[in-house]
Amino acid sequence: MGPLLSTHPVHRRRFGGLVALTVSLICSLLVVAAFVLDFDGAELALLAFAFPLLISVPAAVVMLRNSRIQEAFELHEGGLAQVRNGVRRAWEWDQVRAIDLTPRGTDLICAVRFDDDEVVGFSASDTDDGLAITDALGEHCADALRRPARTQRRIGAMAAITLAGAGGAAAAIWAALQTVADDGGTHFGLAMVAVTGFVTAVITGVALIAVLRAPRPS
């Protein structure tokens, strides 16, 4: 590994997790209200709030869990080390197999996969001088930038949400077709569910295509 060049503590904020948790709670209450209220079928529109739960619940769980983790990175002359809740793991530069660099607003999300299939991720803005780590990875592991580190995981999550949105929309349309023509309230509620499911499927589907077609950094 060589001498230690620098240490980079990670400072995770809870704000994003709390926002996702608040959204999850509000959406859950609205979904429950769909089974409690009676507006001649129009209350079924509240079921559309089940689709945001597909994203907000996992996001809240992951972000709130990660905010409790004590983590730091050590940049060595010959590699990178991670200290996570007191457990230290280290890899040399030639063990890096793939690197994902994903811009997110003013932030840069980095994921690194090593030859033991471990994937380590960090946010440049949450990590002290995090760009120094990405610069070192680019300097020592340029070939790994051409291979995806987390693509399969992203594809699985996006595909699941896309299928759930499309399936929910199809189910709502089928239910509407089975409903009597003069039941306007139920038709309205099911139409809102179908539209929201369709929009969810389109958004995640476009994101899925973007991940599949994203050019690798040179």
Residue, then its C-alpha position, 0 to 999 in steps of 0.5 A: m500500500g505504501p505510505l499514507l498520503s491523506t485521510h478523508p472522513v465522510h460526513r453524511r447528512r440526514f436531511g435527504g433521508l428525513v425528506a424521503l421518510t416524510v414523503s413516505l409517511i404522507c403517501s402511505l396515509l393517502v393510500v390508506a385513505a383510499f380504502v377509508l374515504d368514500f367519494d363514489g369511487a373517486e377516492l381510488a385516485l389516492l392509490a396513485f400515491a403508491f407509486p412514489l412509495l416505490i422510490s421514497v421508502p427504499a431511499a429513506v431506509v438507505m439514507l437514514r441507515n447510511s447516516r449512522i455509519q462512521e466512515a473514512f477513506e485513506l489514500h495511500e501511495g499504492g492504493l485505497a483503504q476504507v474504514r467503516n465502523g471500525v473495520r478497515r479494508a484496503w485494496e491496491w490500485d491494480q485490484v480496481r476493476a471498474i469505476d462509475l462517476t455519476p454527476r448529480g447536480t454539483d455533486l459527484i457520486c463515485a462507485v468502485r468495484f474491486d477484484d473481490d467484487e466488493v463495491v465501495g461508493f462515496s459522494a465527493s461533497d460528503t467526503d472531505d476533499g473527495l475529488a482527490i480520491t477520484d483524481a487518484l483513481g483516474e490517475h492510477c486506474a484509467d482503464a477501469l473507467r471504461r467498465p461499469a461498477r454498479t450498472q447491474r444493480r441500477i438496471g435491476a432497481m430501475a427495471a423493477i420500478t418501471l415494471a411496477g408502474a406499467g403493471g399498475a397502469a395496466a391493472a387500472i385500465w383493466a379495472a376501468l374497462q370492467t366498471v359500468a360506464d355510468d360510474g364516473g367517480t370510479h373511472f376518474g379514480l382509476a384513470m388517475v392511477a393509470v396516468t401516474g403509473f404510466v408516468t412513473a414507468v416512462i420516467t424510470g424507463v427513460a432513466l434505465i435507457a440512459v444508464l444502458r446507453a451512458p458513455r463511459p468517461s475517457 
